[in-house]
């Protein structure tokens, strides 16, 4: 066990983690709900530690909803901010499937 494992997360971090996880789970069945949830988390925790995950859920929800004009600049910004991140490949694939060219 390393030292990081023994440091408890703050209550806010746990709330943020739970909300982002719920939003990500909702992507497949309720992208509008996922988008609303992740935007509420963004408003509540603008400097939260799950920024990449929040932006991923937001972009994927916009693509799923067909809101391409809104998604397009967010796709570009995401891929600039996290070029080698865990979610970049999924966003590129979803963008291509939506006929966007990131």
N, C-alpha and C positions, 0 to 999 in steps of 0.2 A: 504494500500500500504506500502510495507517495503522499507527500504533504498536502497536495491539492485535494485529495480525497477526504481529508479530515477537516477541511474548512467548510462549515455549513453554508449553504446559499442563503442569501437574505430572503425574507418573505416576498419582497417585490420580484426578485429573480425567479422564485418558484412560481409566482403568479404569471409572470411573463412567459416562462418556459411552458407552463400548462396551456396558456391561451394560444401560443404559437403552435404547439403540438396539436391542439384541437382544430385550429384553422387549417393546418396542413392535412389532417385527416379528412376534413370536410371538402377538400379540393375536388375529389372525384364525384361526390354526390351533390354538393351544394356550393358551387364556386362563388355565388353571390354572398352567401353566409360566411364563407372563408374570407372573402375580401372585406366584408364589414368587420369581422372579428379582428383581422390583422391590422386594419386601420384604427380600430379602437385601441389596440395594444400600442400602436405607434404614437397615438395621441397621449396615452397614459404614461408611456415610458420612452420619450423621444431619444433618450441616451442609453437605452437598454443594451444589454450585451448580446442580444440575438438579432442584430441588425441585418446580417446577411440572410438569415432564415426568414425574417419578416418580409424583406424585399423579394425573396424567392416566391413566397406564397402570394404576395400581391401581384407579381408579374404573371405567375401561372394562372391565377384566378382571372385576371384581365384577358389573357389569351383564351381561356376556356369559355369566357362570356362573349368572345368575339369583339371585344372593345379594343380593336387593333390600333386605332389612332392614339388611344391613351397608353396602350402597352408599348408601342414602338420606342418612344424615347426612354422608357423605363428599362426595356431590354438592353438598349445600348449602354445606358448608365450602369446597369448591373454588370454587364460583361467587361466594362472598363474598370469597375471597382473590384471585381472578383474574377479576374481572367482565368485563374486556375482553380477556382473554388469548386467545392463538391457539387454545387447546383448548376454551374455554368453549362455543362453538357446537356442537362435536362432542359434548360431554358433554350439553348440553341435548337434542340430537337423539336420542342414545342413551337418555337418561332417558325421553323421551316414548315411544320405541319399546318401552321396558320397562314402560311405564305408571306411571312415577314422575312426580311433578310438582315439578320443582325450583323 
